Amino acid sequence: MEKITSFTIDHLRLVPGLYVSRTDYVNEQPITTFDIRMTSPNDEPVMNTAEMHAIEHLAATFLRNHPDFGKKIIYFGPMGCRTGFYLLLAGDYTSKDIVPLMIELFTFIKNFEGDIPGASAKDCGNYLDMNLPMAKYLATKYLKNVLLNIQEHQLIYPI
C-alpha cells in the first residue's frame, strides 16, 4: 500500500509552524488542508487530550463564526499524534494567507474566559475532558513562539 502524503513528511526535521498539508479538489473546487503544528514532533511532549479538546471546541466555534472565513471552514480538529490540528478551508490558500486568521484564533483562545462552547453532556460526548487553563497556555506559547514572528521554514514542509 502506498504511504499517504502526511506520512512522507520528515517529522524529525518538522518544527512548530503552519503548513499547507495538501490541496484537494471536489467538483473542481479547491479545499486546502493546513497542518497547524503546535509542538515539535518526537522532540517535546505531546498535548494532552483535555487541552486539545478545549482548543478544538473554541477554535471550531470561533472559525465557523468568523465574518470572512466562517462559510469557508470545512473542518477543524486534532491530529491523532497530538502535536497539532488540521484545518480544512474551502479555497486555494498558502500558509501565509491564513497567518492573520491564526493570530486572531489563538489570541481568542489565549484570552477566552467563561464556559467553553459545547462543553455540556447534552452537546458533547466527552464534555468532562477539557482543560481551559492549559489550552490558554498552549495558545499563548504558539502565538509567541510561532505565529507572531513566523519564519519561512515554519511555513513550508522540510524536504
Solvent accessible surface area in square Angstrom, and as a share of the most:
residue,aa,sasa,rsa
1,M,246,1.10
2,E,160,0.72
3,K,138,0.59
4,I,99,0.50
5,T,69,0.40
6,S,31,0.20
7,F,134,0.56
8,T,83,0.48
9,I,25,0.12
10,D,51,0.27
11,H,50,0.22
12,L,154,0.77
13,R,131,0.48
14,L,3,0.02
15,V,52,0.30
16,P,26,0.17
17,G,0,0.00
18,L,0,0.00
19,Y,0,0.00
20,V,46,0.27
21,S,14,0.09
22,R,114,0.41
23,T,50,0.29
24,D,48,0.25
25,Y,135,0.52
26,V,82,0.47
27,N,135,0.69
28,E,154,0.69
29,Q,117,0.52
30,P,28,0.18
31,I,29,0.15
32,T,0,0.00
33,T,12,0.07
34,F,0,0.00
35,D,0,0.00
36,I,0,0.00
37,R,9,0.03
38,M,10,0.04
39,T,4,0.03
40,S,17,0.11
41,P,8,0.05
42,N,123,0.63
43,D,115,0.59
44,E,53,0.24
45,P,115,0.73
46,V,60,0.34
47,M,5,0.02
48,N,88,0.45
49,T,75,0.44
50,A,20,0.15
51,E,4,0.02
52,M,7,0.03
53,H,28,0.12
54,A,0,0.00
55,I,0,0.00
56,E,48,0.22
57,H,30,0.13
58,L,0,0.00
59,A,0,0.00
60,A,15,0.12
61,T,50,0.29
62,F,36,0.15
63,L,0,0.00
64,R,120,0.44
65,N,111,0.57
66,H,15,0.07
67,P,126,0.79
68,D,100,0.52
69,F,35,0.15
70,G,13,0.12
71,K,202,0.85
72,K,79,0.33
73,I,17,0.09
74,I,83,0.42
75,Y,92,0.35
76,F,4,0.02
77,G,0,0.00
78,P,55,0.35
79,M,6,0.03
80,G,82,0.79
81,C,69,0.41
82,R,84,0.31
83,T,5,0.03
84,G,0,0.00
85,F,0,0.00
86,Y,58,0.22
87,L,0,0.00
88,L,45,0.22
89,L,0,0.00
90,A,35,0.27
91,G,19,0.18
92,D,99,0.51
93,Y,41,0.15
94,T,77,0.45
95,S,5,0.03
96,K,121,0.51
97,D,74,0.38
98,I,0,0.00
99,V,19,0.11
100,P,85,0.53
101,L,4,0.02
102,M,0,0.00
103,I,51,0.26
104,E,82,0.37
105,L,0,0.00
106,F,0,0.00
107,T,47,0.27
108,F,67,0.28
109,I,0,0.00
110,K,70,0.30
111,N,87,0.45
112,F,29,0.12
113,E,133,0.60
114,G,53,0.51
115,D,134,0.69
116,I,18,0.09
117,P,42,0.26
118,G,28,0.27
119,A,36,0.28
120,S,42,0.27
121,A,72,0.56
122,K,190,0.80
123,D,92,0.48
124,C,22,0.13
125,G,89,0.86
126,N,83,0.42
127,Y,77,0.29
128,L,146,0.73
129,D,41,0.21
130,M,34,0.15
131,N,53,0.27
132,L,32,0.16
133,P,102,0.64
134,M,68,0.30
135,A,0,0.00
136,K,42,0.18
137,Y,123,0.47
138,L,13,0.07
139,A,0,0.00
140,T,56,0.32
141,K,60,0.25
142,Y,3,0.01
143,L,6,0.03
144,K,147,0.62
145,N,85,0.44
146,V,4,0.02
147,L,3,0.01
148,L,112,0.56
149,N,109,0.56
150,I,36,0.18
151,Q,82,0.36
152,E,95,0.42
153,H,113,0.50
154,Q,18,0.08
155,L,13,0.06
156,I,104,0.53
157,Y,34,0.13
158,P,30,0.19
159,I,186,0.94
